[in-house]
């Protein structure tokens, strides 16, 4: 469930086909995210998944879609 919601959010934000997003998709290398994109993504994650404010330190560790899924709570939640 987390992965599916995340794919929907990312495909909309970055204008890519949902099928191209995997757990290994990198935000900067595969999606071309810049720092503003990442800030917007963190805000969207906070709102969509109700995880509270994501610290800068935690955000720096989120490099791939899989990292975000693990951070939020796993693919089956």
BELZIWO-V577845 format. One record per backbone hydrogen bond with DSSP energy under -0.5 kcal/mol. CO is the residue of the C=O (numbers start at 1). NH is the residue of the N-H. If there is no record, write none. Layout:
BEGIN
CO:NH, CO:NH
END
This chain:
BEGIN
1:5, 2:6, 3:7, 4:8, 5:9, 6:10, 7:11, 8:12, 9:13, 10:14, 11:15, 11:16, 17:20, 18:21, 20:22, 22:25, 23:66, 25:65, 26:30, 26:31, 27:33, 28:32, 34:38, 35:39, 36:40, 37:41, 38:42, 39:43, 40:44, 41:45, 42:46, 43:47, 44:48, 45:49, 46:50, 46:51, 46:52, 53:55, 55:59, 56:60, 57:61, 58:61, 58:62, 59:62, 61:63, 63:27, 64:68, 65:69, 66:70, 67:71, 68:72, 69:73, 69:74, 74:77
END
